[in-house]
């Protein structure tokens, strides 16, 4: 091979190598831009109102972080929510779907107007302003005894029935889907035609009715309300008929913003300064014949998770760090929950 051919071969290989580097570089830049787009900070809602977390105690205990495990998140979505109130038109449409007429009895309650529908052993109650809806159908309980006397409840089928029923109501959606995940299952064996089944708990083998509770989730994270989870409960008979449900109306909008969250050091600093809120401590529960004194002297904060909190006031689902905890009073330990707003403090008003 002469010298000119060797030079030409080297030049051609250099071109191939340069072309390969250009292609690889373009791919890396493209994926970097895609990753930036999906993880970018997007604070279009501006500065937020702090979520209205309400403590179950008075005063400040000593906060102990020796057992703390902070969840590993650097940013999270903030979602807009519609008001939970149920309009008169929505109330009539739901009542019609469930087989009621359109003329409810209006009852004034501390929580606002309650629309009470009643017809042939079934009841529908809607607290309009709060968006709370309760439905019971004793006819479905009565039908248990008319057929399939030996049929056992199939939990998988009952769960699917409950989900399909809830989806058909259209109460959980504005733009952003809210998913439902089974959180608790209770079994009952009520007498014929009973509206209130709560006093007739039993085992799965003897049950004629199952009550399935669903935890609401958005973007894969649980939704919390003051005092506990935002859950939906549905009762299904062994005939695969829905005999009742209870829910809080919630519609999440697709418009969201992505905010940076507090770093570990800031989380620890704020918890030690008493900025966390004890939201799950039962301060008057029965305990061995006596009562738990209201305010614990110290709280051991433990494992945390990210959740969404709906305070029903700010108009947003905001992320909070939710920690399991042990509250201590008179050398006795009690289960507790501690919440801390997760969004970086500089993004609050």
N, C-alpha and C positions, 0 to 999 in steps of 0.2 A: 504493500500500500504506500503510494507516494505521499509526500507532505501535504499537498493541496487537498487530497481526498480526506486525509485525517482531520485537517482543519474544518472542512465542510461538515464532517460527521459530528465533530464536537459542537459546531454552531447549531446544527439541527437538534441535537440533544438538549442544548441550552434553551432553545425555543420551547421544546416540549416541557421541560422542567418549569420554565417561567409560566407557561400556560396552565400547568397543573397547580402551581402556587396561586395564580389568579383565581382559578375555580374554587380551590379549597378556601381561600380568603373570603371570597364572595359568600360561600355557604356559611362560614363562621359569622360574618357580619349580618347575614339574613337572620340566622337563628338568634343572634344577640338582640336584634331589633324586635323580633317576635317576643322574646323573653321580656324585654323592657316594656313592650306594650301591655303584656298581661300582668306585669308586676309593678307598673308605674304607680307612683303616688298621685292620687287624683282627688283633691279636696274641694270638689265643686260645690259642696254644701257650705263652704266657709267654716267659720268657727261654730262649734256645736254647743248646745245647752248640755250641761252635765246631766246624765241620767239620774232620775229621782229615786235613789236607793233609800229605803226606809229601814232603820235599825229596829230589831226586836228588843233592844235593851236601852237603858239609860246609863249615862256615864261612860267612862273608858276603862276597859280592863288592860292588863299588861299583855302585849302581843309578843309571842315567842315564835321565832322563825327557824329554830334549830332543825325542824323536820320539813321545811318548805321545799316543794318541787314546782318551779315556775314553768308553765307550758312554753314551748319554743315557737313563738310566732313573732314576726317583725312587722306585719301589716295585716289589715283585715277590712272587709267591706262594711260600710254603713248603709242600711237600706231605709228608704222612706216607707211609711205605712199609712194606709188610709185610716180614717176614724173607724172605730169598731161599731159605731151606732148602726142600727138596722132601721132603714126607712120604712114608712108605712107601706109603700109599694112592694118592697122586698118582703115585708112581713106577710102581706096578702098572698104573694106568689109562693112563699114557702108553705103557708097554711094550705093553699090549694093543692100543692104537690103532695102534701101529707093527708089529704082527704077532709079538710075542714072548710067551712064556709068562710066568707070574708068579713064577718062582723064579730070581732072579738070584744070581750069585756075589758075595759080599761081600768086598771087599778093603780092608784098612786102609791109608790113605795119610796123609802129613803134613797134608793138607787135610781129613781126616775120612774117613768110610766112603764107599767107591765101590761102587755097585751096577752090576755088569757083566752085561749080557745079550748072548748070542751065539746066533745061529740061522741056518743056511743062508747063509753069506757076508754076514751083516749083524751090526752091533755097535751096542749102545746103552750108553753109560757115563753114570752120574749120580753126581756128587759131592754127596751129600745136603745137607750143612750149608752148602756154598757155593752151591748152586743152579746148578751148572754142568752142562750137558747136551750130550753129543756123540753124533751118530748118523751111521753110514756104512752104505751098502747097495751091496755089490759086484754084486748081481744086476741093479741098474738100469744099472750100467756095462756089464755083459755084454750086456744087451738092446740096447745101442746098435748092436752088430754084427749083430743078427738082422734088423733092418729099417731102413728110411729111411736107407740108407747115404749118400745124396746130400743129405740134408736139412741146411740150415744152421741154426744157432741163431738164433732170433728173440728178441732181448733183451727187447722189450716183453712178449711172451708169457711168457717165462721169469720176468721180474720179477713179473708178475701171478700166475703159478703159485706162486712162492715166498711172496708175501704171503698168498695164500689158504691155503696150507699152514700157515704160521705162525699165522694167525688161528684155524685149526681146532684147533690145539693148546691154545688157551686159557691160555697161560702168561704173558701180559703184562698181564692185567687183574685188578684187584680191583674198583674203582669207576671209576677215572679212566683213560680210554684213553691208551695210549702209541702214538704214531705212528711209522712206519718210513719213513726216507728213504734212497734209494740213496746210498752214500758211496764205493763202489769196486766195480769189476768186473774179474775175472781169468778168462782162458780156458785150458782144458786139453785135452789129447788123450791120455788114459791108455790103457794096454794093456787088453785084455779082462779083466774081472772084478777090477780093481784096487781095493783099499780106500783106499790112500793115494795121492791124485792129485797131491800137492804138487810132485813132481819132473817133471811133464810139462806145463809151461807152453807155450803156443803162441799163435798169433794168432787173431783172431775168425774169419777165413776157414777155418782148419783145425780149429777147436775142435769137440769132441764133448760137452764139459761146460763150463758156465759157473758160476763161483762169484760170488755177488752178496752184497756186504756192505751192511747197513742200519744207519744211525745211529738210535738210539732218541731220540725227542723227546717232551717233554711241554710243553704250553702254547706250542708253537712253538719251544722252545729245546732245544739238544742236551743229552744226559745224559752226564756224564763219570764214569769210575772212576779210581782211582789208576793212573797210568801210561798213560792214554789214554782213548779213547772207549768208551762202552758200546755195542758193536755186535753184530749178529747176522749170521752168514754162512750162506747156503743154496746148495747145489750143485744145479743142474738140468741134465739131459741134453738132447740135441737131440730126444729123443722126448717132451720136456716132462714128465719124471718126476723127482721129488725124490730125489736119491741121497745126500743127507747134509745135516747142519746142525750149527752150534755156537752156543750162546747161554748167557747168564747170566739166570737167572730174575729177573724184576722185576715187582712188583705195586704200583701207585701207588693210594693211597686218594683218594676225592673230597674228603674233609675237608681243607681247606687254610686257611692264614692269610696275610694280606697285611702284609708288613713294609716299613718305609721303608729305603732303601738309603743307603750312604755318599755324601755329596756330593763333588764333584770335589776340593775342597781337602783333605778327609780322605783320599781315595784317594791323592793325591800325597804327603801327609804320611806315611802308613803305608808306602807303597812305599819312600820315601827312608829310612825308619827300619828297613828290612829285614823288614817284616811280610809281604811277598809271599813266595810259595813257588815255587821253581824246580822244576816238576813234569815238564817234558818234555825236559830236557837229557840227551842220551845221553853219559855220561861215559867210556865205554870203547869207542867205535865205531872201526872200522878207518878209517884215513885216510892214504892215500898210503904204505902200507907200515909206518906206525907206529901209535901209539895216541894218542887225545886225552887230555891230562892231566885228571885228575878235576875239579878245581875251577876255574871261570873266575874271572878277576880283576875283570871288570866285565860288566854286563848292560844292554843298550840295550832298554828297554821300548817297544813300538810299538803297533799297533792292538789295541783290546780289544773283546770281545763279552761278552754275558751268557750264562751256561750254568748247568746244574744239576749239582751234585756229589753223588754218592752214595758216602759213605765206608764204608758197610756197618756202621756202628757206632751213629750217633746216632738212626737211625730216621726220618730226614727227607731229602728232596731239598732242598738249600739252594742259593740262587743264589750264584754266584761270578763275579767279573770275571776273565775269561781273556784274557791278553794274549799276542800273538805277540812274540817277542823275539830278539835276537842276543846270544849269549854269547861273550865274547872271552877267549881264552887264547893267550898268546905271539903276539899280533898277528894271530891267525886268528879268523874268525867262524864260529859254529855256530848252527843253528836251535834255538830253545828256546821253552818255554811258561812263563808266570808266572801263578799264580792268587792271588787275594786274596778272602777272604770278603766278599760284597757287602752283607750286612745291616748296618745301622747298629750300631756297636760297643756302644751302650748297651743293645741287646737281646740281648747275649750274657751268659752267666753269668760 
